[in-house]
Amino acid sequence: MDKFNAADIRGQFWTTGQTKSVASLLGDPTAGYSSSKFRNLTRTGAPGPNTDAGGTFVDIDFPVFRLAEVYLNYAEAVWRGGAGGDNTTALGYLQALARRARPGDPSASTVPTLTENYLIDERGRELFWEGHRRTDLIRFGMFTTGKYLWDWKGNVRNGTAVDDKYNVYPIPAIDRSSNPSLIQNPGY
């Protein structure tokens, strides 16, 4: 939540009856904010057209790939030294995202810079709740290291580095028993 400034329309959180701080990982459903980015409502606020009477089934269109991600991928490729890209175009893409995300902020066009911190933070803001964060943090060397900490990383209140084995998942036992040629990933 702290990655979003007050002018950023992408920061969509459910805060009613919630506290921002999570003091313990055990049993307090009011601790922490959740995302309200995807709701089964039309733009008028009415229930989605395919919602059944009990509200069991939803019809939310989940974005799999969109233009904003292409802009971010281009900017990251340029930042990483990719051949054929240029800083001016990359910054233009980041500025376009900033202007759309903060329409009431006159300085939105001047904020983006082509740095590691801006790129990973902007990916976190733009692709919030779309299933990219873990992969992004691994790619930037931040998922297991102490370079980037969040509350409760490593089961510690203020976060701590964790074993690098968590950059990959373990191979499930059923898969290894079905295929004896598979070798478990190191550390599992």
C-alpha positions as CSV (number, residue, x, y, z in Angstrom):
1,M,0.0,0.0,0.0
2,D,2.9,2.4,0.8
3,K,4.0,2.1,-2.9
4,F,1.0,4.2,-4.0
5,N,0.7,7.9,-3.4
6,A,-2.6,9.6,-2.7
7,A,-3.1,10.7,-6.3
8,D,-2.6,7.1,-7.7
9,I,-5.9,5.7,-8.8
10,R,-4.4,2.2,-9.0
11,G,-4.2,1.9,-5.1
12,Q,-7.4,0.1,-4.5
13,F,-7.7,-1.3,-1.0
14,W,-10.4,-2.5,1.3
15,T,-9.8,-0.6,4.5
16,T,-13.2,-0.5,6.2
17,G,-12.9,-2.1,9.6
18,Q,-9.3,-3.0,9.0
19,T,-6.0,-1.9,10.5
20,K,-3.0,-1.3,8.2
21,S,-0.5,-3.0,10.6
22,V,-0.4,-6.8,11.0
23,A,1.0,-7.5,14.5
24,S,0.6,-11.2,14.3
25,L,0.1,-13.8,11.6
26,L,-2.4,-15.7,13.7
27,G,-6.1,-15.2,13.4
28,D,-7.0,-11.5,13.2
29,P,-9.1,-11.0,10.1
30,T,-9.1,-7.2,10.6
31,A,-5.3,-7.0,10.4
32,G,-4.1,-5.7,7.1
33,Y,-5.8,-4.3,4.0
34,S,-6.9,-6.4,1.1
35,S,-7.2,-5.5,-2.5
36,S,-10.5,-4.4,-4.0
37,K,-9.0,-4.2,-7.5
38,F,-11.2,-7.0,-8.9
39,R,-14.8,-7.1,-7.9
40,N,-17.7,-8.7,-9.6
41,L,-19.4,-5.4,-10.4
42,T,-20.1,-3.6,-13.6
43,R,-18.8,-0.1,-13.9
44,T,-22.2,1.2,-12.7
45,G,-21.8,-0.8,-9.5
46,A,-24.4,-3.5,-10.3
47,P,-23.6,-7.2,-9.9
48,G,-21.9,-8.8,-12.9
49,P,-24.3,-10.1,-15.5
50,N,-23.3,-13.8,-15.0
51,T,-23.5,-13.7,-11.2
52,D,-25.9,-16.4,-9.9
53,A,-28.5,-15.6,-7.2
54,G,-26.2,-16.8,-4.4
55,G,-23.2,-14.8,-5.6
56,T,-21.2,-18.0,-6.0
57,F,-19.9,-17.5,-9.5
58,V,-18.2,-14.4,-10.8
59,D,-17.5,-13.2,-14.3
60,I,-14.5,-11.0,-13.8
61,D,-12.2,-10.6,-16.8
62,F,-8.7,-11.1,-15.4
63,P,-6.0,-9.4,-17.5
64,V,-3.4,-11.9,-18.7
65,F,-1.4,-9.5,-20.8
66,R,-1.9,-5.8,-21.4
67,L,-0.3,-2.8,-22.9
68,A,1.0,-1.4,-19.6
69,E,3.0,-4.6,-19.1
70,V,4.5,-4.2,-22.5
71,Y,5.6,-0.7,-21.7
72,L,7.1,-1.9,-18.4
73,N,8.9,-4.8,-20.2
74,Y,10.3,-2.4,-22.7
75,A,11.6,0.0,-20.0
76,E,13.2,-2.9,-18.1
77,A,14.8,-4.2,-21.2
78,V,16.3,-0.8,-21.9
79,W,17.5,-0.4,-18.3
80,R,19.1,-3.9,-18.5
81,G,21.0,-2.8,-21.7
82,G,18.9,-4.4,-24.3
83,A,20.0,-3.7,-27.9
84,G,17.7,-1.7,-30.1
85,G,15.8,0.1,-27.3
86,D,16.2,3.7,-26.3
87,N,15.9,5.6,-23.0
88,T,13.7,8.4,-24.5
89,T,11.1,5.8,-25.6
90,A,11.3,3.9,-22.4
91,L,10.8,7.1,-20.3
92,G,7.9,8.1,-22.6
93,Y,6.2,4.8,-21.8
94,L,6.8,5.2,-18.0
95,Q,5.4,8.8,-18.2
96,A,2.3,7.6,-20.1
97,L,1.6,5.1,-17.3
98,A,2.2,7.8,-14.6
99,R,-0.1,10.3,-16.3
100,R,-2.9,7.6,-16.6
101,A,-2.4,6.4,-13.0
102,R,-2.3,9.9,-11.5
103,P,-4.6,12.0,-13.7
104,G,-4.9,14.8,-11.1
105,D,-1.1,15.1,-10.4
106,P,0.5,17.8,-12.6
107,S,4.0,16.3,-11.9
108,A,3.1,12.8,-13.0
109,S,5.0,13.3,-16.3
110,T,8.2,14.2,-14.5
111,V,8.3,11.5,-11.8
112,P,9.5,8.4,-13.7
113,T,13.2,7.6,-13.9
114,L,14.8,4.6,-15.5
115,T,16.2,3.1,-12.3
116,E,15.9,-0.4,-10.7
117,N,13.8,1.0,-7.7
118,Y,11.4,2.9,-9.9
119,L,10.9,-0.1,-12.3
120,I,10.3,-2.7,-9.6
121,D,8.0,-0.3,-7.7
122,E,6.1,0.7,-10.8
123,R,5.6,-2.9,-11.8
124,G,4.3,-3.5,-8.3
125,R,1.8,-0.6,-8.6
126,E,0.7,-1.2,-12.2
127,L,0.5,-5.0,-12.1
128,F,-0.9,-5.1,-8.5
129,W,-2.9,-8.2,-7.8
130,E,-2.3,-9.6,-11.3
131,G,0.1,-12.4,-10.4
132,H,3.5,-10.9,-11.4
133,R,5.1,-9.8,-8.2
134,R,6.9,-13.0,-7.1
135,T,8.5,-13.5,-10.6
136,D,9.4,-9.8,-10.7
137,L,11.1,-9.9,-7.3
138,I,13.1,-13.0,-8.3
139,R,14.2,-11.4,-11.5
140,F,15.4,-8.3,-9.7
141,G,17.2,-10.4,-7.1
142,M,14.9,-9.2,-4.3
143,F,12.6,-12.2,-3.4
144,T,14.9,-14.0,-1.0
145,T,17.6,-11.5,-0.3
146,G,17.8,-8.7,2.3
147,K,17.8,-6.2,-0.6
148,Y,14.1,-5.8,-0.3
149,L,12.1,-6.6,2.8
150,W,8.4,-6.6,3.6
151,D,6.5,-7.3,6.8
152,W,6.6,-10.9,7.8
153,K,9.1,-11.9,5.0
154,G,10.9,-14.9,6.6
155,N,8.3,-15.0,9.4
156,V,9.8,-12.0,11.1
157,R,7.8,-8.9,11.8
158,N,10.1,-6.4,9.9
159,G,11.2,-9.0,7.4
160,T,14.5,-10.8,6.8
161,A,16.3,-12.5,4.0
162,V,15.4,-16.2,3.4
163,D,17.1,-19.2,1.8
164,D,17.6,-18.8,-1.9
165,K,16.0,-22.2,-2.4
166,Y,12.6,-20.3,-2.3
167,N,13.4,-18.7,-5.7
168,V,12.2,-22.1,-7.2
169,Y,9.3,-24.3,-6.0
170,P,9.9,-27.9,-4.9
171,I,8.9,-30.6,-7.3
172,P,5.9,-32.3,-5.8
173,A,6.4,-35.9,-4.6
174,I,3.7,-37.2,-6.8
175,D,5.5,-35.9,-9.9
176,R,8.8,-37.3,-8.8
177,S,7.2,-40.7,-8.1
178,S,5.5,-40.6,-11.5
179,N,8.8,-39.8,-13.2
180,P,11.9,-41.1,-11.5
181,S,14.1,-39.1,-13.8
182,L,13.1,-35.9,-12.0
183,I,15.5,-34.7,-9.3
184,Q,14.2,-32.5,-6.5
185,N,15.3,-28.9,-6.6
186,P,18.2,-28.2,-4.1
187,G,17.2,-27.5,-0.5
188,Y,13.9,-29.4,-0.6
